[in-house]
């Protein structure tokens, strides 16, 4: 349910739901400790494909995949190519 | 480490900031080790950008930044000395000014949260025995 926190900000924040601070009209903070970076990333996705359970979660999937790729390449480079090549080791 | 449940599992619970946190964490570590193998100013610039974006994503990224700075200071002190010695004077001044600016901005955002943050009342409080 946390992922819904960013929907209002990603749609340009027509009201102040889950908006803690703005810079002009641009949402800056969702909560006192949470920036609107994810909302900025989701904004083009929402404008292209609309808001749905899929589009709310979609940006996180390629990002998490790239993160795992970076980690695995880093470990392979630092520890050598003899490490496990599959997730199950 | 890439598929450590500590890294992967939180992303299944939180599709937002946690994923971005792990992305910036991976990028910073990869850029640092890449810098050690083949130095390049753009890599340090990207590390600073990742620091900023990671912090803006969620302020608790500051713990990772602190851990990274303390970690490389202890484990890769020679690399840090080389960076400092090989950098031109202007670059050093710019780096110090940027670091102080970033520290000030960090404190500006974090101190109010630390000083005035009141945790939400637990919704099960009313169920407790009086």
Backbone of each chain as ProteinMPNN parsed JSONL, in Angstrom:
{"seq_chain_A": "XXXXXXXXXXXXXXXXXXXXXXXXXXXXXXXXXXXXXXXXXXXXXXXXXXXXXXXXXXXXXXXXXXXXXXXXXXXXXXXXXXXXXXXXX", "coords_chain_A": {"N_chain_A": [[0.819, -1.196, 0.0], [2.108, 1.137, 0.471], [3.104, 2.122, -1.904], [1.164, 3.694, -3.003], [1.443, 6.152, -1.913], [2.799, 7.907, -3.511], [1.312, 8.587, -5.663], [-0.407, 10.846, -5.903], [1.445, 12.991, -5.921], [2.87, 12.315, -8.203], [1.044, 12.86, -10.135], [1.068, 15.541, -10.413], [0.185, 16.712, -8.129], [-2.6, 17.787, -7.474], [-4.039, 18.267, -5.138], [-3.279, 18.482, -1.576], [-2.743, 15.949, -0.622], [-0.641, 13.652, 0.878], [1.544, 15.374, 0.543], [4.248, 17.029, 1.697], [6.007, 19.161, 1.372], [6.441, 21.755, -1.025], [8.141, 22.973, -3.97], [7.673, 25.818, -5.248], [5.171, 25.009, -7.398], [5.832, 22.442, -7.578], [5.907, 19.18, -6.252], [7.965, 18.438, -3.5], [8.71, 17.145, -1.063], [7.341, 14.15, 0.154], [6.844, 13.111, 2.636], [8.081, 14.164, 5.886], [10.601, 12.976, 5.843], [10.947, 11.93, 3.372], [11.623, 12.16, 0.024], [10.361, 13.343, -3.205], [11.273, 11.812, -5.269], [10.604, 9.293, -6.382], [8.054, 9.823, -7.237], [8.561, 11.687, -9.248], [9.84, 10.033, -11.04], [7.798, 8.276, -11.635], [5.916, 9.909, -12.826], [6.043, 10.387, -15.764], [5.373, 7.787, -16.591], [2.785, 7.44, -15.588], [1.488, 9.454, -17.008], [1.647, 8.476, -19.565], [0.567, 5.837, -19.521], [-1.486, 5.848, -17.692], [-2.942, 5.488, -14.343], [-2.532, 2.608, -12.522], [-2.508, -0.583, -10.814], [-0.458, -1.966, -12.019], [1.077, 0.018, -13.398], [1.888, 1.551, -11.267], [3.702, -0.087, -10.009], [5.434, -0.747, -11.99], [7.842, 0.879, -12.73], [9.657, 0.136, -10.749], [10.473, -2.427, -11.278], [12.286, -2.818, -13.629], [14.289, -1.218, -12.561], [15.081, -2.534, -10.194], [16.017, -4.834, -11.408], [18.217, -3.861, -12.86], [19.764, -3.05, -10.709], [20.402, -5.508, -9.487], [21.91, -6.57, -11.546], [24.078, -4.792, -11.624], [25.186, -5.288, -9.07], [25.861, -8.019, -9.317], [27.693, -7.972, -11.443], [29.628, -6.384, -10.277], [30.487, -7.95, -8.087], [31.476, -10.111, -9.488], [33.569, -8.919, -10.851], [35.209, -8.099, -8.745], [35.627, -10.358, -7.168], [36.345, -12.303, -8.9], [35.724, -14.63, -11.637], [34.883, -17.047, -10.658], [32.777, -17.355, -9.005], [29.388, -18.171, -7.884], [27.15, -18.792, -10.569], [24.51, -18.916, -10.808], [21.382, -18.024, -9.198], [20.924, -19.918, -7.228], [23.326, -20.797, -6.545]], "CA_chain_A": [[0.0, 0.0, 0.0], [2.994, 2.297, 0.508], [3.371, 2.666, -3.239], [0.134, 4.678, -3.343], [1.809, 7.452, -1.346], [3.433, 8.771, -4.504], [0.445, 8.768, -6.836], [-0.871, 12.23, -6.009], [2.583, 13.833, -6.333], [3.238, 11.975, -9.582], [0.042, 13.426, -11.046], [1.14, 16.995, -10.339], [-0.322, 17.121, -6.819], [-3.722, 18.727, -7.527], [-4.348, 18.668, -3.755], [-2.122, 18.309, -0.688], [-2.668, 14.593, -0.078], [0.731, 13.13, 0.892], [2.521, 16.389, 0.135], [4.757, 17.715, 2.889], [6.632, 20.419, 0.976], [6.51, 22.012, -2.464], [9.049, 24.009, -4.453], [6.719, 26.406, -6.187], [4.033, 24.077, -7.481], [6.376, 21.087, -7.746], [6.044, 18.44, -4.988], [9.373, 18.199, -3.154], [8.759, 16.106, -0.038], [6.089, 13.427, 0.384], [6.785, 13.097, 4.095], [9.239, 14.946, 6.36], [11.86, 12.268, 5.603], [10.804, 11.195, 2.108], [11.548, 13.044, -1.135], [9.39, 12.984, -4.248], [12.006, 11.271, -6.417], [9.851, 8.217, -7.032], [6.916, 10.454, -7.929], [9.077, 12.28, -10.483], [10.124, 8.922, -11.966], [6.523, 7.675, -12.051], [5.056, 10.873, -13.53], [5.877, 10.094, -17.197], [4.701, 6.489, -16.759], [1.352, 7.665, -15.362], [0.908, 10.273, -18.086], [1.574, 7.652, -20.789], [-0.229, 4.606, -19.399], [-2.52, 5.976, -16.671], [-2.625, 4.968, -13.008], [-3.088, 1.283, -12.22], [-1.597, -1.366, -9.96], [0.71, -2.328, -12.834], [1.947, 1.168, -13.684], [2.485, 2.019, -10.01], [4.823, -0.963, -9.66], [6.276, -1.012, -13.165], [9.201, 1.45, -12.75], [10.552, -0.512, -9.783], [10.932, -3.743, -11.747], [13.565, -2.703, -14.341], [15.3, -0.614, -11.686], [15.594, -3.605, -9.337], [16.787, -5.744, -12.269], [19.508, -3.209, -13.131], [20.521, -3.093, -9.445], [20.96, -6.864, -9.335], [22.941, -6.716, -12.578], [25.253, -4.038, -11.166], [25.773, -6.031, -7.946], [26.471, -9.278, -9.765], [28.893, -7.628, -12.218], [30.622, -5.872, -9.328], [31.04, -9.08, -7.348], [32.262, -10.916, -10.43], [34.809, -8.19, -11.15], [36.065, -7.991, -7.562], [35.935, -11.668, -6.6], [36.713, -13.222, -9.961], [34.619, -15.278, -12.329], [34.644, -18.405, -10.173], [31.646, -17.344, -8.084], [28.186, -18.835, -8.387], [26.598, -18.123, -11.737], [23.055, -18.932, -10.724], [20.927, -17.563, -7.89], [20.942, -20.992, -6.239], [24.721, -21.073, -6.206]], "C_chain_A": [[0.863, 1.26, 0.0], [3.163, 2.941, -0.857], [2.334, 3.695, -3.669], [0.491, 6.081, -2.843], [2.282, 8.437, -2.408], [2.49, 9.16, -5.647], [0.008, 10.22, -7.001], [0.259, 13.14, -6.502], [2.958, 13.568, -7.788], [2.245, 12.533, -10.59], [-0.004, 14.953, -10.968], [0.571, 17.57, -9.064], [-1.442, 18.154, -6.914], [-4.228, 19.12, -6.136], [-3.146, 18.304, -2.877], [-2.059, 16.932, -0.029], [-1.243, 14.059, -0.235], [1.733, 14.119, 0.28], [2.961, 17.12, 1.4], [5.349, 19.073, 2.53], [6.64, 20.531, -0.54], [7.612, 23.023, -2.74], [8.286, 24.702, -5.578], [5.497, 25.511, -6.214], [4.495, 22.621, -7.557], [6.479, 20.388, -6.389], [7.504, 18.109, -4.714], [9.513, 17.078, -2.129], [7.374, 15.482, 0.118], [5.797, 13.368, 1.882], [8.008, 13.858, 4.592], [10.586, 14.293, 6.06], [11.897, 11.58, 4.232], [10.651, 12.173, 0.942], [10.592, 12.517, -2.195], [10.07, 12.365, -5.471], [11.223, 10.195, -7.15], [8.639, 8.777, -7.787], [7.378, 11.064, -9.254], [9.36, 11.194, -11.52], [8.815, 8.35, -12.514], [5.68, 8.601, -12.919], [4.929, 10.58, -15.037], [5.169, 8.771, -17.466], [3.192, 6.662, -16.611], [0.737, 8.461, -16.516], [0.77, 9.459, -19.377], [0.557, 6.521, -20.668], [-1.347, 4.684, -18.365], [-2.093, 5.353, -15.356], [-3.323, 3.632, -12.806], [-2.094, 0.554, -11.322], [-0.325, -1.711, -10.718], [1.645, -1.135, -13.022], [2.565, 1.747, -12.412], [3.741, 1.206, -9.704], [5.827, -1.121, -10.797], [7.683, -0.411, -13.09], [10.175, 0.728, -11.829], [11.16, -1.798, -10.338], [12.229, -3.652, -12.565], [14.674, -2.12, -13.476], [15.932, -1.672, -10.775], [16.43, -4.586, -10.157], [18.165, -5.163, -12.568], [20.387, -3.239, -11.882], [21.175, -4.457, -9.256], [22.076, -7.106, -10.338], [24.224, -6.006, -12.148], [25.958, -4.803, -10.051], [26.497, -7.28, -8.44], [27.736, -9.008, -10.576], [30.01, -7.141, -11.299], [31.29, -7.014, -8.58], [31.91, -9.948, -8.249], [33.603, -10.24, -10.715], [35.761, -8.203, -9.958], [36.503, -9.359, -7.04], [36.362, -12.689, -7.653], [35.514, -13.946, -10.51], [34.264, -16.637, -11.8], [33.441, -18.482, -9.23], [30.446, -18.038, -8.69], [27.575, -18.066, -9.548], [25.08, -18.133, -11.72], [22.62, -18.491, -9.337], [21.015, -18.637, -6.814], [22.361, -21.412, -5.879], [25.22, -22.328, -6.853]], "O_chain_A": [[0.41, 2.326, -0.419], [3.344, 4.154, -0.963], [2.578, 4.48, -4.585], [-0.084, 7.073, -3.292], [2.18, 9.651, -2.23], [2.845, 9.975, -6.498], [0.048, 10.764, -8.105], [0.054, 13.962, -7.396], [3.321, 14.49, -8.519], [2.568, 12.665, -11.771], [-0.973, 15.581, -11.394], [0.479, 18.789, -8.922], [-1.258, 19.292, -6.48], [-4.79, 20.203, -5.975], [-2.113, 17.868, -3.386], [-1.402, 16.761, 0.998], [-0.705, 14.02, -1.342], [2.661, 13.715, -0.422], [2.153, 17.747, 2.084], [5.211, 20.031, 3.291], [6.821, 19.542, -1.25], [7.975, 23.821, -1.876], [8.26, 24.227, -6.713], [4.861, 25.279, -5.186], [3.685, 21.695, -7.595], [7.076, 20.939, -5.464], [8.2, 17.57, -5.575], [10.33, 16.172, -2.297], [6.367, 16.186, 0.202], [4.663, 13.551, 2.324], [8.894, 14.171, 3.796], [11.608, 14.978, 6.027], [12.769, 10.753, 3.968], [9.676, 12.921, 0.875], [10.083, 11.401, -2.099], [9.521, 12.388, -6.572], [11.178, 10.176, -8.38], [8.256, 8.264, -8.839], [6.677, 10.972, -10.262], [9.152, 11.394, -12.716], [8.723, 7.987, -13.687], [4.821, 8.135, -13.667], [3.809, 10.528, -15.545], [4.445, 8.644, -18.453], [2.414, 6.114, -17.392], [-0.382, 8.184, -16.948], [-0.119, 9.721, -20.187], [-0.219, 6.273, -21.59], [-2.08, 3.715, -18.171], [-1.018, 4.761, -15.259], [-4.546, 3.534, -12.905], [-0.978, 1.024, -11.102], [0.76, -1.746, -10.138], [2.855, -1.253, -12.83], [3.631, 2.36, -12.46], [4.726, 1.744, -9.199], [6.948, -1.582, -10.578], [8.649, -1.123, -13.363], [11.378, 0.706, -12.089], [12.24, -2.209, -9.915], [13.193, -4.342, -12.235], [15.844, -2.47, -13.627], [17.15, -1.71, -10.602], [17.431, -5.112, -9.67], [19.166, -5.879, -12.534], [21.6, -3.429, -11.973], [22.352, -4.55, -8.91], [23.068, -7.765, -10.028], [25.32, -6.549, -12.289], [27.179, -4.955, -10.074], [27.62, -7.558, -8.02], [28.733, -9.714, -10.429], [31.184, -7.444, -11.512], [32.514, -7.046, -8.45], [32.949, -10.456, -7.826], [34.638, -10.901, -10.808], [36.976, -8.305, -10.131], [37.614, -9.506, -6.531], [36.704, -13.822, -7.315], [34.424, -13.896, -9.94], [33.441, -17.334, -12.393], [33.123, -19.554, -8.716], [30.467, -18.444, -9.852], [27.492, -16.838, -9.516], [24.437, -17.448, -12.515], [23.405, -18.573, -8.392], [21.163, -18.326, -5.632], [22.572, -22.269, -5.021], [26.379, -22.7, -6.666]]}, "seq_chain_B": "XXXXXXXXXXXXXXXXXXXXXXXXXXXXXXXXXXXXXXXXXXXXXXXXXXXXXXXXXXXXXXXXXXXXXXXXXXXXXXXXXXXXXXXXXXXXXXXXXXXXXXXXXXXXXXXXXXXXXXXXXXXXXXXXXX", "coords_chain_B": {"N_chain_B": [[25.875, -11.757, -2.737], [24.475, -10.101, -4.456], [22.024, -11.33, -4.744], [21.21, -11.517, -2.185], [18.867, -12.113, 0.361], [18.43, -9.979, 2.08], [18.761, -7.834, 0.459], [16.985, -8.268, -1.66], [14.455, -9.003, -0.652], [13.162, -6.766, 0.742], [12.363, -5.211, -1.433], [10.167, -6.509, -2.403], [8.278, -5.917, -0.609], [8.164, -3.189, -0.5], [7.701, -1.173, -3.038], [8.909, 1.109, -3.775], [10.846, 3.547, -2.492], [12.779, 1.813, -1.347], [13.729, 0.247, -3.451], [14.943, 2.195, -5.042], [16.877, 3.035, -3.209], [18.519, 0.75, -3.021], [19.387, 0.67, -5.641], [20.932, 3.04, -5.878], [22.818, 2.488, -3.932], [24.119, 0.243, -5.029], [25.111, 1.442, -7.356], [26.873, 3.373, -6.31], [28.796, 1.781, -4.997], [29.748, 0.269, -7.167], [30.77, 2.3, -8.8], [32.772, 3.311, -7.14], [34.611, 1.134, -6.89], [35.201, 0.84, -9.545], [36.45, 3.269, -9.947], [38.735, 2.901, -8.441], [40.051, 0.997, -9.959], [40.318, 2.241, -12.438], [40.88, 5.422, -12.515], [38.757, 8.312, -12.757], [37.421, 11.523, -13.129], [34.696, 11.925, -13.596], [33.521, 9.724, -12.448], [33.701, 10.141, -9.691], [32.121, 12.409, -9.578], [29.655, 11.315, -10.334], [29.269, 9.614, -8.148], [28.855, 11.488, -6.107], [26.488, 12.621, -7.09], [24.801, 10.406, -6.886], [24.83, 10.123, -4.1], [23.389, 12.45, -3.42], [20.882, 12.071, -4.737], [20.072, 9.658, -3.612], [19.827, 10.4, -0.937], [17.815, 12.305, -1.178], [15.783, 10.673, -2.055], [15.145, 9.072, 0.214], [15.602, 10.01, 3.51], [16.978, 8.385, 5.29], [19.057, 7.353, 3.907], [21.313, 8.602, 4.567], [22.655, 7.174, 6.468], [23.842, 5.148, 5.01], [25.559, 6.665, 3.459], [27.258, 7.693, 5.446], [28.35, 5.272, 6.388], [29.668, 4.44, 4.074], [31.558, 6.499, 3.699], [33.062, 6.344, 6.096], [33.889, 3.702, 5.862], [35.481, 3.642, 3.451], [37.387, 5.404, 4.25], [38.693, 4.041, 6.252], [39.407, 1.574, 5.064], [40.417, 2.106, 2.521], [42.321, 4.139, 2.655], [44.664, 4.848, 1.392], [43.898, 5.202, -1.28], [42.236, 7.428, -1.038], [44.105, 9.335, -0.219], [45.663, 9.442, -2.5], [43.798, 10.447, -4.351], [43.385, 12.985, -3.291], [45.971, 14.052, -3.419], [46.529, 13.982, -6.132], [44.706, 15.643, -7.266], [43.933, 18.799, -8.815], [44.478, 22.084, -7.349], [42.224, 23.763, -7.552], [40.152, 21.937, -7.936], [40.185, 20.646, -5.48], [39.385, 22.722, -3.781], [36.802, 23.193, -4.768], [35.662, 20.71, -4.185], [35.724, 20.702, -1.369], [34.038, 22.889, -0.822], [31.657, 21.957, -1.959], [31.237, 19.689, -0.362], [30.847, 20.87, 2.166], [28.561, 22.399, 1.608], [26.751, 20.354, 0.999], [26.701, 19.047, 3.46], [25.576, 21.043, 5.064], [23.027, 21.317, 3.87], [22.051, 18.759, 4.33], [21.927, 18.706, 7.152], [20.067, 20.73, 7.472], [17.729, 19.563, 6.529], [17.556, 17.231, 8.053], [17.775, 17.77, 10.824], [15.31, 19.068, 11.774], [13.585, 16.872, 11.543], [14.723, 15.061, 13.315], [14.562, 16.468, 15.731], [11.905, 17.205, 16.092], [10.266, 15.078, 15.577], [7.502, 13.056, 16.021], [6.552, 9.876, 16.766], [3.912, 8.034, 15.189], [0.873, 7.312, 16.904], [0.312, 4.063, 18.037], [-1.994, 1.935, 16.398], [-3.102, -0.076, 17.81], [-3.182, 0.679, 20.362], [-5.505, 1.323, 21.766], [-6.492, -1.114, 22.37], [-5.137, -2.08, 24.458], [-4.892, -3.292, 27.845], [-6.3, -1.433, 30.468]], "CA_chain_B": [[25.408, -10.471, -2.228], [23.506, -9.544, -5.396], [20.71, -11.929, -4.52], [21.011, -11.65, -0.745], [17.484, -11.775, 0.72], [18.388, -8.657, 2.718], [18.642, -6.857, -0.618], [15.881, -8.537, -2.575], [13.152, -9.138, -0.002], [12.445, -5.504, 0.99], [11.776, -4.687, -2.667], [8.871, -7.148, -2.603], [7.338, -5.287, 0.318], [8.124, -1.759, -0.735], [8.043, -1.045, -4.454], [9.331, 2.476, -4.045], [12.141, 4.059, -2.061], [13.775, 0.769, -1.089], [14.325, -0.135, -4.738], [15.855, 3.274, -5.42], [18.009, 2.994, -2.268], [19.431, -0.324, -3.432], [19.986, 1.053, -6.92], [22.008, 4.019, -5.641], [23.847, 1.782, -3.175], [24.883, -0.559, -5.988], [25.822, 2.34, -8.262], [27.988, 4.001, -5.586], [29.85, 0.774, -4.789], [30.344, -0.072, -8.47], [31.567, 3.444, -9.254], [33.979, 3.434, -6.315], [35.575, 0.102, -7.271], [35.637, 1.181, -10.893], [37.397, 4.38, -9.803], [40.016, 2.354, -7.952], [40.708, 0.306, -11.058], [40.627, 3.193, -13.509], [40.357, 6.699, -12.017], [38.135, 9.277, -13.668], [36.696, 12.519, -12.327], [33.258, 11.761, -13.777], [33.027, 8.688, -11.534], [33.493, 10.786, -8.39], [30.948, 13.293, -9.726], [28.466, 10.458, -10.301], [29.086, 9.145, -6.766], [28.219, 12.591, -5.369], [25.093, 12.738, -7.556], [24.065, 9.286, -6.277], [24.631, 10.508, -2.696], [22.309, 13.442, -3.349], [19.597, 11.487, -5.136], [19.724, 8.653, -2.606], [19.361, 11.111, 0.254], [16.523, 12.915, -1.489], [14.813, 9.576, -2.133], [14.719, 8.843, 1.607], [16.684, 10.61, 4.283], [17.807, 7.417, 6.021], [20.221, 7.03, 3.075], [22.467, 9.249, 5.182], [23.415, 6.134, 7.185], [24.682, 4.468, 4.024], [26.62, 7.601, 3.089], [28.218, 7.693, 6.555], [29.049, 3.986, 6.387], [30.568, 4.422, 2.919], [32.676, 7.425, 3.939], [33.908, 5.768, 7.151], [34.462, 2.459, 5.329], [36.604, 3.866, 2.524], [38.454, 6.1, 4.985], [39.442, 3.045, 7.005], [39.912, 0.466, 4.247], [41.078, 2.577, 1.298], [42.905, 5.445, 2.964], [45.683, 5.166, 0.372], [43.203, 5.722, -2.466], [41.779, 8.785, -0.743], [45.281, 10.217, -0.235], [46.044, 9.614, -3.91], [42.83, 11.347, -4.988], [43.636, 14.346, -2.787], [47.278, 14.528, -3.894], [46.576, 14.103, -7.595], [43.714, 16.615, -7.748], [44.378, 20.182, -8.84], [44.064, 22.89, -6.19], [40.852, 24.255, -7.763], [39.226, 20.808, -7.711], [40.109, 20.42, -4.026], [38.55, 23.775, -3.188], [35.407, 22.944, -5.16], [35.19, 19.527, -3.45], [35.481, 21.092, 0.031], [32.838, 23.74, -0.802], [30.507, 21.082, -2.217], [31.018, 18.831, 0.812], [30.261, 21.694, 3.23], [27.197, 22.734, 1.194], [25.934, 19.14, 1.146], [26.534, 18.811, 4.896], [24.621, 22.038, 5.568], [21.695, 20.96, 3.365], [21.648, 17.546, 5.037], [21.523, 19.076, 8.513], [18.845, 21.55, 7.368], [16.572, 18.677, 6.358], [17.496, 16.142, 9.036], [17.615, 18.226, 12.212], [13.896, 19.192, 12.185], [12.994, 15.533, 11.68], [15.245, 14.461, 14.544], [14.191, 17.214, 16.931], [10.457, 17.397, 16.256], [9.522, 13.932, 15.051], [6.721, 12.311, 17.008], [6.043, 8.668, 16.132], [2.45, 7.913, 15.186], [0.323, 6.474, 17.97], [0.011, 2.736, 17.502], [-3.435, 1.784, 16.287], [-3.571, -1.108, 18.743], [-3.083, 1.213, 21.716], [-6.803, 1.297, 22.445], [-6.819, -2.49, 22.738], [-4.375, -2.476, 25.635], [-5.617, -3.31, 29.113], [-6.075, -0.236, 31.288]], "C_chain_B": [[24.324, -9.888, -3.134], [22.107, -10.066, -5.125], [20.467, -12.208, -3.039], [19.569, -11.259, -0.403], [17.361, -10.4, 1.378], [18.253, -7.562, 1.671], [17.349, -7.023, -1.401], [14.528, -8.456, -1.87], [12.442, -7.802, 0.248], [11.796, -4.925, -0.256], [10.412, -5.306, -2.945], [7.815, -6.535, -1.697], [7.124, -3.819, -0.024], [8.611, -1.522, -2.162], [8.638, 0.325, -4.777], [10.727, 2.798, -3.586], [13.19, 2.984, -1.819], [14.486, 0.348, -2.369], [15.327, 0.93, -5.178], [17.084, 3.293, -4.511], [19.024, 1.938, -2.694], [20.118, 0.011, -4.752], [21.16, 2.02, -6.7], [23.147, 3.388, -4.854], [24.74, 0.983, -4.127], [25.71, 0.341, -6.892], [27.036, 2.955, -7.577], [29.131, 3.004, -5.412], [30.546, 0.434, -6.106], [31.233, 1.065, -8.967], [32.86, 3.571, -8.452], [35.025, 2.388, -6.735], [36.075, 0.325, -8.702], [36.662, 2.308, -10.842], [38.756, 3.865, -9.344], [40.782, 1.651, -9.068], [41.171, 1.278, -12.137], [40.04, 4.552, -13.118], [39.775, 7.578, -13.119], [37.288, 10.236, -12.848], [35.19, 12.305, -12.404], [32.694, 10.701, -12.834], [32.785, 9.271, -10.144], [32.277, 11.714, -8.446], [29.665, 12.47, -9.646], [28.195, 9.926, -8.893], [28.399, 10.234, -5.941], [26.76, 12.768, -5.785], [24.24, 11.624, -6.939], [23.827, 9.541, -4.788], [23.409, 11.416, -2.583], [20.956, 12.84, -3.666], [19.122, 10.449, -4.113], [19.19, 9.302, -1.342], [17.99, 11.725, 0.006], [15.422, 11.853, -1.582], [14.263, 9.26, -0.744], [15.884, 9.233, 2.497], [17.531, 9.584, 5.038], [18.974, 6.892, 5.171], [21.488, 7.639, 3.677], [23.309, 8.231, 5.956], [24.337, 5.4, 6.236], [25.848, 5.367, 3.607], [27.698, 7.621, 4.177], [29.041, 6.407, 6.566], [30.064, 3.929, 5.246], [31.798, 5.288, 3.19], [33.622, 6.856, 4.995], [34.621, 4.517, 6.626], [35.646, 2.718, 4.411], [37.736, 4.622, 3.222], [39.317, 5.095, 5.743], [40.116, 2.018, 6.098], [40.713, 0.932, 3.023], [41.672, 3.959, 1.504], [43.932, 5.849, 1.913], [45.042, 5.749, -0.888], [42.753, 7.159, -2.235], [42.952, 9.77, -0.774], [45.717, 10.493, -1.667], [45.108, 10.582, -4.624], [43.149, 12.788, -4.601], [44.93, 14.898, -3.389], [47.281, 14.786, -5.395], [45.598, 15.142, -8.138], [44.324, 18.015, -7.805], [43.805, 20.978, -7.675], [42.611, 23.352, -6.32], [39.832, 23.149, -7.474], [39.072, 20.523, -6.227], [39.2, 21.444, -3.367], [37.08, 23.541, -3.507], [34.841, 21.769, -4.37], [34.86, 19.884, -2.005], [34.209, 21.932, 0.128], [31.59, 22.887, -1.008], [30.183, 20.225, -0.996], [30.359, 19.628, 1.94], [28.817, 22.077, 2.899], [26.268, 21.54, 1.406], [25.67, 18.856, 2.619], [25.5, 19.779, 5.479], [23.196, 21.677, 5.144], [21.165, 19.73, 4.098], [21.15, 17.874, 6.442], [20.228, 19.878, 8.5], [17.606, 20.652, 7.275], [16.428, 17.684, 7.511], [17.193, 16.641, 10.454], [16.15, 18.418, 12.62], [13.225, 17.836, 12.386], [13.435, 14.898, 12.992], [14.682, 15.144, 15.787], [12.686, 17.241, 17.178], [9.632, 16.213, 15.777], [8.797, 13.216, 16.182], [6.156, 11.076, 16.324], [4.53, 8.578, 16.235], [2.015, 6.981, 16.311], [-0.075, 5.128, 17.368], [-1.491, 2.504, 17.499], [-3.98, 0.709, 17.215], [-3.57, -0.607, 20.177], [-4.394, 1.098, 22.479], [-7.189, -0.106, 22.891], [-6.092, -2.912, 24.019], [-5.24, -2.41, 26.891], [-5.286, -2.037, 29.887], [-5.667, -0.691, 32.684]], "O_chain_B": [[23.375, -9.264, -2.658], [21.125, -9.337, -5.258], [19.624, -13.031, -2.683], [19.097, -10.203, -0.823], [16.333, -9.734, 1.257], [17.703, -6.495, 1.944], [16.699, -6.042, -1.76], [13.569, -7.91, -2.416], [11.241, -7.699, -0.004], [10.789, -4.225, -0.16], [9.588, -4.709, -3.639], [6.617, -6.618, -1.97], [6.029, -3.283, 0.146], [9.8, -1.657, -2.449], [8.843, 0.649, -5.946], [11.7, 2.376, -4.212], [14.374, 3.218, -2.061], [15.696, 0.12, -2.371], [16.426, 0.608, -5.63], [18.198, 3.536, -4.974], [20.228, 2.192, -2.726], [21.285, -0.323, -4.956], [22.24, 1.839, -7.263], [24.313, 3.712, -5.08], [25.967, 1.043, -4.038], [26.874, 0.048, -7.169], [28.106, 3.053, -8.177], [30.293, 3.336, -5.649], [31.77, 0.325, -6.162], [32.32, 0.824, -9.493], [33.912, 3.897, -9.003], [36.196, 2.724, -6.916], [37.227, 0.032, -9.021], [37.631, 2.306, -11.602], [39.797, 4.336, -9.803], [42.011, 1.703, -9.116], [42.27, 1.152, -12.677], [38.86, 4.814, -13.352], [40.246, 7.578, -14.257], [36.529, 9.815, -11.975], [34.483, 12.479, -11.412], [31.523, 10.765, -12.459], [31.793, 8.944, -9.493], [31.504, 11.798, -7.492], [28.706, 12.864, -8.983], [27.04, 9.798, -8.485], [27.481, 9.952, -5.171], [25.897, 13.033, -4.947], [23.105, 11.859, -6.523], [22.76, 9.221, -4.264], [22.518, 11.186, -1.766], [19.986, 13.072, -2.944], [17.936, 10.371, -3.792], [18.225, 8.823, -0.744], [17.111, 11.675, 0.866], [14.271, 12.11, -1.228], [13.049, 9.19, -0.555], [17.022, 8.828, 2.258], [18.676, 9.87, 5.39], [19.779, 6.09, 5.644], [22.6, 7.238, 3.335], [24.522, 8.395, 6.088], [25.468, 5.064, 6.587], [26.973, 4.902, 3.424], [28.892, 7.573, 3.881], [30.26, 6.436, 6.731], [31.177, 3.434, 5.421], [32.93, 4.872, 2.944], [34.84, 6.879, 4.817], [35.8, 4.299, 6.907], [36.697, 2.095, 4.562], [38.9, 4.501, 2.839], [40.529, 5.275, 5.863], [41.262, 1.636, 6.334], [41.594, 0.213, 2.552], [41.55, 4.838, 0.651], [44.063, 7.026, 1.577], [45.58, 6.678, -1.491], [42.873, 8.006, -3.12], [42.826, 10.885, -1.281], [46.09, 11.614, -2.013], [45.55, 11.429, -5.4], [43.183, 13.685, -5.444], [44.987, 16.052, -3.814], [47.955, 15.698, -5.873], [45.644, 15.488, -9.319], [45.134, 18.378, -6.952], [42.789, 20.605, -7.088], [41.857, 23.342, -5.347], [38.794, 23.387, -6.856], [37.981, 20.199, -5.759], [38.367, 21.114, -2.522], [36.218, 23.67, -2.638], [33.69, 21.806, -3.933], [33.848, 19.435, -1.468], [33.395, 21.732, 1.03], [30.586, 23.069, -0.319], [29.019, 20.053, -0.634], [29.435, 19.143, 2.593], [27.953, 22.084, 3.776], [25.158, 21.681, 1.918], [24.562, 18.473, 2.994], [24.657, 19.387, 6.285], [22.271, 21.724, 5.954], [19.986, 19.663, 4.443], [20.102, 17.393, 6.874], [19.392, 19.737, 9.392], [16.568, 20.948, 7.867], [15.313, 17.335, 7.9], [16.44, 16.005, 11.192], [15.766, 17.979, 13.704], [12.401, 17.669, 13.285], [12.636, 14.279, 13.694], [14.364, 14.484, 16.776], [12.239, 17.293, 18.324], [8.421, 16.337, 15.591], [9.408, 12.821, 17.175], [5.361, 11.203, 15.393], [3.936, 8.99, 17.232], [2.688, 6.0, 16.627], [-0.72, 5.07, 16.321], [-2.182, 2.829, 18.465], [-5.194, 0.596, 17.387], [-3.908, -1.346, 21.101], [-4.407, 0.815, 23.677], [-8.105, -0.274, 23.697], [-6.386, -3.96, 24.594], [-6.169, -1.61, 26.998], [-4.129, -1.62, 29.95], [-5.423, 0.141, 33.558]]}, "name": "protein", "num_of_chains": 2, "seq": "XXXXXXXXXXXXXXXXXXXXXXXXXXXXXXXXXXXXXXXXXXXXXXXXXXXXXXXXXXXXXXXXXXXXXXXXXXXXXXXXXXXXXXXXXXXXXXXXXXXXXXXXXXXXXXXXXXXXXXXXXXXXXXXXXXXXXXXXXXXXXXXXXXXXXXXXXXXXXXXXXXXXXXXXXXXXXXXXXXXXXXXXXXXXXXXXXXXXXXXXXXXXXXXXXXXXXXXXXXX"}
